[in-house]
Every structure is written in structure tokens, then in C-alpha cells.
């Protein structure tokens, strides 16, 4: 989905080189080290396995337990990405999640947490996966959107990413922006920009709501359900108490510079295609649920 620029080849190459140098979210510095260097896990050892080279991680769910992991480090603003291959076959009731949270642990979630969610809602064999995103600030969420995907996420690995700065949150699938959540230029109760967050991923049973509103239950005869992960990639500001570097934006990093504050022209075209073809639920259009729409619904995602 590229646009003709109407420029000479030489001028176009100069422009492209300049833009890439300013805004290249897909070439951020890759986090190095083993799984244990970056994460701690919260599940029985039997539910977590790795490939022989340690580069692919497998989380499993059965009737006894699910599995999850979280970063040892907290962050405030940056680029966060992971490649996932989802549970194949009959995955009704199973949720695989990749999310950020300020007050989450295996013991529960904080009442005033900030949270940015990507959840993959399983389905019966032959039915498409639904990807649900949600945002919480100070414990208040109800900002759900749901999309279908343009590929089968169980056949191969695909990248799922979050760009977070003080101007916007953007959810990407394979470099395509599927959701844009804007901040306002005033203090508000909807954009999470004050609390550092850790990254989490998990697989768990949610057959009380995940598939057709809970009508389709998990078929435990199909267990274990396995989701696969690789290529964890973070280019972000690490939060270090008591004097963190992330208290204020500095524009020192690409994800905190002007070109990351809004979509590029090509990204706007991709985003427009997603809005026309893949959105199955948008809380900003649910006037039955929200007779008075939340104030952020009036912000322009294209700006």
C-alpha cells in the first residue's frame, strides 16, 4: 500500500533515507541475553519449555495450571515487541496475552494499576482468532477494541508490538498499526503515562467470557494448549529508583521524537485499511454501552 510521491528517484531516496533515520520502529535495539536474564516465570516447570538453543519459549495450559512470565525490569515509554505463534486447532476458551502493567503479579492486580493489553481470544477449529486490546489508567479500563487478523496466527510466528510515548499508544501487528490511542494536551483520566510498567505474557483459561461471550467452553480433552514465543525486543527507558531517567520526556530516543508522535503517511493508509476491514468491536462506537462516549473518543487518531 504505497503512494506515488511524484518526485524524482533521487529526491525520493534522499527523503526515504532521512525518514528512516528519524523513525524506524522496526529496527530498535534487540534485548540480548537468555530468558532468565530478562524474565521471571510464574508457572510449574512442566508448563514452560524452550527450544534446544533457548530461543523459542513454549507456555502450556492444562486443567491444572496455565503459565506466564514477566520482565524483571520496568519501563516508562518505548518500543515493545514479541513474536508469537498461537495455539492451533480448537482453542475455544483459551486466552494468550501479551501486556504491560504497573501493578500486576502472580498474586493479583493492583486496584490503581495502569495496563496496556493485547489478548488473543481462542475459538473453535476453523473460526478466526480475535485480538482484543484494552487500556487501563488508575484501575479503570473498559477501552476494548477487537480485530480479526488477515492471516492464521497459528501457522507461523508474527510480531505484536506496542509503541508508547507521551503522545500516543500504537498497537502493531507485523508492522501494521491496528489501533491508535491518543493522549490529550491536558491532564486526563484515560492515558497511562505516569507509572512504569513491566511486560507480561501468559496463557490461561477464560472460558467464562473469551469465546462467544462464554458460550463456548474449553475442551480439556484437547489439552495441553501451547503458545510459542521468540524475539523479545525492547527499546525503551528502563525505570530505576530512586532517580529514574524516565521522569520526563527528552526526545533523545526515536520513540520519543516527533515522527513517533503520529503515524506516517504509509502507516495512515495501512491503518485506514484495518479500520475498514478488520475491526469487529470499538467501544467508541458502542453508544448503548456508553450513552456519553468517553472523552478520548473525540481525539483524532490521524493527527
N, C-alpha and C positions, 0 to 999 in steps of 0.2 A: 504494500500500500504506500507507494512513494509518489511524491508530487514532482511534476516537471517544474524546474525553477526558472527556466527561461534565461539562464546565464551561460556564459561561455564555460567550456570544460575546465579551463584553467582557474577561472574565478570560483567555480563550484568546488573544486578540490581545495582551494585555499579556505573557503568558508567551512567546508566539512572538517578539515583539519583543525580549524580554530574551535568549532563547536565541540568536537570530540575531546579536545584538551580541556575544555571547561566543564563538560557534563558527560561523564562516561560511567553510569552506574553499574554497568555490567562488567567492569574490569577493576573493581575495588580490590584492595589487598586481601588476599585469602588468608584466613586464620590457619596457622600452622600448628602442628602438634597432634598427639594422639587424642582419642576420645576422652581418656581420663585426664588429659591436660586441660581440657576445656569444659567438661561436663561432670555432673554427678547424676547418678540414676536412682530412681525410686521404684524398684520392682524386684521380684525374685530373680536370682541369677539365671534360672531356667527360662525366663521370658526375655532375656537380652542376649543376642549373639552378634558376632561380627564375621566378616569375610576373613579369609586367611591372611590377607595383607592389612586387615584392620580398617580398611577404607569405606566399607559398607556396614551399616548397623541395622539389625533386624529386631523390631519390637513385636511381641506377640501378645494376644489376648485370648484367654480361655475362660471357662466358667469360674475359675478360682481367682484370677487376677489379670490386670492389664499391665502396662508398663509405661514409664515416662522418664525423661531426663531434662535437666536444666543447666544453663551455663553457670559456671562459678562466678562469673563477672557480671556486674550490672552496667547498663549503658544509658546514656541520655542523648538521643539523636544519632542518626547514621543510616547505614545500609545493612540489611539483614537478609540472608538468603540461605536456602537449603533445597537440595534436590530430593524429591520423594517419589517412591513408587508405591501405589496404594494397594490395599487388599483386593485381590481378584475374586471373581465368582460371586457367590451370594454373600454380600456384606451388610445386609439389612441390619439396622440397629447399632452398627459399629461406627464409631467416630474416631478419625485420626486428626490430631490437632497440631498446629504449629502457631505459637502465640508468644506474646510478650506480656509481662505482668510485673507490677511493682510490689505486690504483697501476696504472693502465692507460694505455697509449699505443699508437700505431701500431706500436711495436716489440715489443709484447707485454704481458703482465700480470705483476705482482709476485707472488712466492711467498707473501707475507703480506698480500695485499690484503683489504680489505673490499669487498663488492659487493652491489648490490640490482638484480635483473634482471627485466625484462619482455621476453619474447621471443614473437614471433608465428610459429608454425610453419606454413609453407605446405602446400598439399595439391593433389591433383588437382582439376580442374574439377568443381564440383558437390558437393565434400566440404567440410565446415566447417573453418575455421581453428581451431587450438588455441592458446591463450595459456598460456605456461609462465612461472611466476615462480620465482625462486630467491634464496637469501640466502647470502652468504659472510661469515665472520669469520676474519681471520688466515689466509686462503687455503683454509679448509675450507668446502665448500658441501654438496651433497647434500641440500638442503632444497627439493626441487622440488614444486610443485603444478601441475596442469594443469586448465584450464577450457575449455569451449566457450562461445561467445558467443550472445546471444539476438537477434543481428542479423547482417547481412552487412557485415563491416568493409571491404569493397572498394567499396561503393557510395557511401559518403559519409565525411566526417570524423567521428571520435568522439574524445572526450577520454580519456586514460590518465594516471593521476596516482598519486603516492606521497606519503603523509603520513609524516613521520619525526620522532619526538621520542624522548626517553629512555625512554618508556613503551611505545611500540608503533610498528610499521610497518604501514601500511594501504595496500593496493593498491585503487585505484578505477577503474572503467570507467563513464564517463558518470555520475559522482556516486554510483554504486552500489559499496559495498565488497564486493570479491570475496575478499579474503584479509586476515586479521589475524594479525600475528606479534608476540607479546608479549615484553617484557623481564621479567626477574625482579628482585626486590629484593635481589639478591646478585650479586657478581662472577661472570661466567659466560663460557663459550666459544662462545656461539651468537648473541648480539645485537650487531650492529655499531653502537657508539655512541661510539667513541673517535677515529676517524680522519675527517678531512674528505674529502669525495668530490666529484668532478666529475660532470657529466651527459654522457652519450654517447648517440648513436643511430647505427645502421648498418644496411646491408643486405648480406648475404653468403651464400655458398653453404655449406650444411651438409648435403648430401645423404648423408653418411655416417651420419646419425642422425636428422635432423629429421622426416622423413615416414615413418611406419610403421617406425620404428627403422632407417631407411636402406634399406628395400626399394624405395622409390620414389625414383628419381634425377631430378635436374634435367634438364629438356628444353631444351637450349640453343638449339634452333630457335625457342623462344618468346621468347628474349631480344631486347631488354633488358627486365628486370623493374624496375618503377619503383614506389617508395613515396613518398608525399607527406606533408608536414609543414606545420603552421602553429600560430600562437597559443601560442608558448612562454611559459610563465607560472611564475615563481618568486617565492615569498615566503619567504625563508629567511635564515639567518645566514651572511654571507659570511666566509670564513676569511681572515684577513690576518696573515701572520707579521710580526714575531716575537711580537706580543702580540695574539692573536686574541680577538674578542669572544665566541667560541663555546665557551670552555673549560668553562663551567658553564651550566646552565640558569638562566634568570632569571624566567620567566613573564611577560616583557614583551610577548610576541607571542601571537596567538591559537593558533598551532600548538604552543605550549609552555605552554598553560593547561589547567586541569582538564578542560574539556569536550572537549579534543583528546586526552585520555589514554585514552579509551574511546569506544565507539560510542554514538550517541544511540539513543533507543528506536526511531525510524523506521529508522535505519541497521541496527539489530539485526534488524528484520523483513526488510529487503532482504537482509541477509547470510544469514539463515536460508533464504530462498528460493533464493539462489545455492547454498548448501551442499546443498540437497535436489535441485536440478535441473541444475546446470552443472558440478559437479566430476567430472572423469574420472580424476584421479590425485591422491593425497595421501600423501606419504612417511610421515606419521604413522600411516597405516593399512596400511603395507606391512611386515608382520611377517616376510615371507620375506626381504626385503632387510635389515630391521633387527629381528632377533630380540629385541634390547633396544632399545626405542624411544628416540630422543634425548630428553634431559630436558625440552626446551621443549615437547614434545608433550603434556605434562601441564598446561601452563598454560592457563587459561581465556580464550578469545578474547572472551567476553561480558562479562568483568569490567571 
